[in-house]
Amino acid sequence: MSGAKAVREDRLWQRHADMAKLGGTPKGGVNRQALSREDSQARKLLASWAEARGFAVFTDAIGNLFVRREGQDADAPPVASGSHMDSQPTGGRFDGMYGVLAAFEALEALEDAGIKTRRPVIAVAWTNEEGSRFQPGAMGSAVFAGHYKLDDMLLVEDWNGVVLKDALAETLRAAPAPMRDGDPGFALGGYVEAHIEQGPRLESERTTIGVVTGIQGSRRFIVQAMGEEAHAGTTPRANRKDAFAAATRIAAAMYEATADADDTLRFTIGRVDVQPGSPNTVPGKASFTIDMRHPSNDVLEAHEKTLRDIVASRAAPCQAKIDRVTAVAPTDFDPKVIDLVRAKADALALSNMDMPSGAGHDAMHIARLCPAGMIFVPCERGVSHNEAENATPADLAAGARVLVAVLEELANR
Amino acid sequence: MSGAKAVREDRLWQRHADMAKLGGTPKGGVNRQALSREDSQARKLLASWAEARGFAVFTDAIGNLFVRREGQDADAPPVASGSHMDSQPTGGRFDGMYGVLAAFEALEALEDAGIKTRRPVIAVAWTNEEGSRFQPGAMGSAVFAGHYKLDDMLLVEDWNGVVLKDALAETLRAAPAPMRDGDPGFALGGYVEAHIEQGPRLESERTTIGVVTGIQGSRRFIVQAMGEEAHAGTTPRANRKDAFAAATRIAAAMYEATADADDTLRFTIGRVDVQPGSPNTVPGKASFTIDMRHPSNDVLEAHEKTLRDIVASRAAPCQAKIDRVTAVAPTDFDPKVIDLVRAKADALALSNMDMPSGAGHDAMHIARLCPAGMIFVPCERGVSHNEAENATPADLAAGARVLVAVLEELANR
């Protein structure tokens, strides 16, 4: 039996259902933010499944969780597959979790089919991909790849002042796993990540498999406007330094400036904080986050300049500043991995199309270390980062079949 | 000795310093929100001072706190003076607290001068004037005056879901006082409230006493925009229903529409809430509060219509609605009380000017029950609802002298 044939749609679907209970919301989504109690529960569950199959489990200093199926050459750099188990505050059941469970299904399918591979095969759950609680996102894979420094990340605080180091220690206490010594990161022979598309293209083109060619670049910013608190009833407009009025002028100009004709630039203000937040006090401070993405680094650069000009010109009589929090350049995946994904989908008679990824993924960091690629499957109406996120058992299993076929070949190279 | 002469500037100033420790902030302001632990502490302190002077203390079902100095005719409706002890989250030491301490100073001055009055004189601390934690504000005085129903107010929740009834019970447990039976409210022979101006006019005109002629009307609203959460990296602009983008369009249009030529309309967006508040998720919901004030009810009415038109026309592709939370009509104070305040300021050789109040005060509700008026004293640069709020001991004492003179005369009518 081939590894692809050994993939079990029912088992993979049931694992999604089991995981969706951890942080499950009344609307059918999940709230399983990075290094929360729910994240611990997911780690424990994955580790228990791994141990039941006799796979080795270990973690590293940023909390990435690895499940290893041994190869004939234990010293050969393993091939890896995975994604993340943390979610948005009102996230879906499939974003990230599918990539982890598809990788684990691949390990089980190889095991069930009695297939030996030269290289070990690893399923990995990267820490804090979403970046909704601790910024920046894709943190675990970025530390693994050496893009961010471990020590810097351990000191990051969430919006409530909780330090990542403490949240991580608590998470690992609740879901213990053997710790790999030293800084995160080790040699890999290849990496393939499965993920729901999080966009509408596969569904609208009635295609099962997205052969992902690369990931658009992204930049994140924080804009802060500083004014002066004042009484809402007595302070004339001429005397006001209203920080939210300034933030509104800035945001309105930014929405206008980022409305490109071909609708390729992605511009999002996702988090807004206005202080002191009293209905009858003129706001003294207002801040908001910007998430901006485009496949071309030049376009991102030009728009960053525009955003900076807007902040400088629209703030008066308040002060305002814009700080770049992260910049991730566009990623091009390895042509050989792209070709392999397409070839395996064809061999399994699964409809497929080449496409770039609109979202960032852990694969963008791991692609710096080894030949890497991604496999997309459709999600309903393209809805993601939403409790209504959905996918079909058949599509999820199809993606896992392509994945196991690709991993098997990479693990024997 | 007259009551005015018995006012002690040092005592009044010290009481402000003592109260400023309760909820004191590093920047010298206070955070003593309604029915908080700090509010309890202030109640306890005021009651302890009252008991030390032999004044009766009691409370009512909405938590208004009364200190009563007996009159010769115990059955005559008392005259009252007071304000509030709760503050904005980043408030100052004088807003509200001055009116309570000036009224208490008036009681002490009458006592020290051995003055007997026909009517009892009451100093009162009204519950929750600020409305920054529990809306609507001026709640205690409004319930006392029958403008809001007690039962409705007891069910109000703060932004964290704490029910007012529970916060009130906790506050009264921590600062017990004899409870007056029945619904709040009893007959009054007159009411005069002292307050810092919270605006720049007295200071800029080098005038000590503001003879307050009335209070501008105010209306509060909540605007809510409903969109759809979506992934910030993958969702094209054409497919987005971005609730914060809609809120920005609405807010920008409102700021523009409320920029009246004579700068009399007060328009403030003070609290903003964007959900789910993740940097890489398109917001599904955005809401903000509006506080709008003007001396003319017709102007308020016309602008409310404009706000409604803006919400209806700018929300697409989101849905949006605007709800009016409160409407308080402009207040005209009693001409006889206004004349009395002016006459007593003149008699004390204190510079004075007639002026309307830009801010709302508890006096606007009590003016429905009995002849009422207000006394303003200057505050530094007109700054209020701000930790930097400041006033001079001499001005505070001057206002208290006018107050005791006015109360003495009203209490003998």
Contacts between the chains, C-beta under 8 A, distances in Angstrom:
chain1	res1	chain2	res2	distance
A	88	B	276	6.7
A	88	B	278	5.3
A	88	B	280	7.9
A	88	B	281	5.6
A	89	B	276	4.6
A	89	B	277	7.1
A	89	B	278	5.8
A	90	B	229	6.2
A	90	B	275	7.9
A	90	B	276	4.5
A	90	B	281	7.7
A	90	B	284	7.6
A	130	B	278	7.4
A	130	B	280	7.2
A	131	B	279	6.7
A	131	B	280	6.5
A	132	B	276	7.9
A	132	B	278	3.9
A	132	B	279	6.8
A	132	B	280	7.0
A	132	B	281	7.3
A	135	B	279	6.9
A	137	B	280	6.8
A	197	B	234	7.4
A	198	B	231	4.8
A	198	B	233	7.4
A	198	B	234	4.5
A	199	B	231	7.4
A	199	B	234	3.9
A	199	B	235	7.1
A	200	B	239	7.1
A	216	B	233	7.1
A	218	B	233	6.7
A	220	B	279	6.3
A	228	B	386	7.3
A	229	B	90	6.2
A	229	B	385	6.0
A	229	B	386	4.3
A	229	B	387	7.8
A	230	B	383	6.7
A	230	B	384	7.3
A	230	B	385	6.3
A	230	B	386	6.4
A	231	B	198	4.8
A	231	B	199	7.4
A	231	B	358	7.4
A	231	B	359	5.9
A	231	B	384	4.4
A	231	B	385	4.3
A	231	B	386	7.9
A	232	B	266	6.2
A	232	B	268	3.8
A	232	B	270	6.2
A	232	B	291	4.5
A	232	B	293	7.5
A	232	B	385	7.2
A	233	B	198	7.3
A	233	B	216	7.1
A	233	B	218	6.8
A	233	B	266	5.7
A	233	B	291	7.4
A	233	B	293	5.2
A	233	B	357	8.0
A	233	B	358	4.8
A	233	B	359	3.8
A	233	B	360	6.1
A	234	B	197	7.4
A	234	B	198	4.5
A	234	B	199	3.8
A	234	B	266	7.6
A	234	B	357	7.9
A	234	B	358	3.4
A	234	B	359	5.1
A	234	B	382	6.9
A	234	B	384	6.8
A	235	B	199	7.1
A	235	B	266	7.3
A	235	B	358	7.8
A	235	B	382	7.2
A	236	B	263	4.9
A	236	B	266	7.9
A	237	B	259	6.6
A	237	B	263	5.1
A	237	B	266	7.9
A	237	B	267	7.8
A	238	B	263	5.5
A	239	B	200	7.2
A	239	B	382	7.4
A	242	B	268	7.4
A	244	B	251	7.7
A	244	B	269	5.4
A	244	B	270	7.9
A	244	B	272	6.3
A	245	B	255	5.6
A	245	B	269	7.5
A	248	B	248	5.8
A	248	B	251	4.7
A	248	B	252	5.3
A	248	B	255	6.5
A	248	B	269	7.9
A	249	B	252	7.0
A	251	B	244	7.7
A	251	B	248	4.7
A	252	B	248	5.3
A	252	B	249	6.9
A	252	B	252	4.5
A	255	B	245	5.6
A	255	B	248	6.5
A	259	B	237	6.5
A	263	B	236	4.8
A	263	B	237	5.1
A	263	B	238	5.5
A	266	B	232	6.2
A	266	B	233	5.7
A	266	B	234	7.6
A	266	B	235	7.4
A	266	B	236	7.9
A	266	B	237	7.9
A	267	B	237	7.8
A	268	B	232	3.8
A	268	B	242	7.4
A	268	B	279	7.7
A	268	B	280	6.8
A	268	B	281	7.6
A	268	B	282	5.6
A	269	B	244	5.4
A	269	B	245	7.5
A	269	B	248	7.9
A	269	B	283	7.5
A	270	B	232	6.2
A	270	B	244	7.9
A	270	B	274	7.7
A	270	B	277	7.1
A	270	B	278	5.4
A	270	B	279	4.4
A	270	B	280	6.0
A	270	B	281	5.4
A	270	B	282	7.1
A	270	B	283	6.3
A	271	B	274	6.8
A	271	B	277	4.8
A	271	B	278	6.5
A	271	B	279	5.2
A	272	B	244	6.4
A	272	B	272	5.8
A	272	B	274	4.2
A	272	B	277	7.5
A	272	B	286	7.7
A	274	B	270	7.7
A	274	B	271	6.7
A	274	B	272	4.2
A	275	B	90	7.9
A	276	B	88	6.7
A	276	B	89	4.5
A	276	B	90	4.5
A	276	B	132	7.9
A	277	B	89	7.0
A	277	B	270	7.0
A	277	B	271	4.8
A	277	B	272	7.5
A	278	B	88	5.3
A	278	B	89	5.8
A	278	B	130	7.4
A	278	B	132	3.9
A	278	B	270	5.4
A	278	B	271	6.5
A	278	B	385	7.3
A	279	B	131	6.7
A	279	B	132	6.8
A	279	B	135	6.9
A	279	B	220	6.3
A	279	B	268	7.7
A	279	B	270	4.4
A	279	B	271	5.2
A	279	B	289	4.0
A	279	B	291	5.4
A	280	B	88	7.8
A	280	B	130	7.2
A	280	B	131	6.5
A	280	B	132	6.9
A	280	B	137	6.9
A	280	B	268	6.9
A	280	B	270	6.0
A	280	B	291	4.9
A	280	B	385	7.0
A	281	B	88	5.5
A	281	B	90	7.6
A	281	B	132	7.3
A	281	B	268	7.6
A	281	B	270	5.4
A	281	B	385	4.3
A	281	B	386	7.9
A	282	B	268	5.6
A	282	B	270	7.1
A	282	B	385	7.5
A	283	B	269	7.5
A	283	B	270	6.3
A	284	B	90	7.6
A	284	B	386	7.6
A	286	B	272	7.7
A	289	B	279	4.0
A	291	B	232	4.5
A	291	B	233	7.4
A	291	B	279	5.4
A	291	B	280	4.9
A	293	B	232	7.5
A	293	B	233	5.1
A	357	B	233	8.0
A	357	B	234	7.9
A	358	B	231	7.4
A	358	B	233	4.8
A	358	B	234	3.4
A	358	B	235	7.8
A	359	B	231	5.9
A	359	B	233	3.9
A	359	B	234	5.1
A	360	B	233	6.0
A	382	B	234	6.9
A	382	B	235	7.2
A	382	B	239	7.4
A	383	B	228	8.0
A	383	B	230	6.7
A	384	B	230	7.2
A	384	B	231	4.4
A	384	B	234	6.8
A	385	B	229	5.9
A	385	B	230	6.3
A	385	B	231	4.3
A	385	B	232	7.2
A	385	B	278	7.3
A	385	B	280	7.1
A	385	B	281	4.3
A	385	B	282	7.5
A	386	B	228	7.3
A	386	B	229	4.3
A	386	B	230	6.4
A	386	B	231	7.9
A	386	B	281	7.9
A	386	B	284	7.6
A	387	B	229	7.9
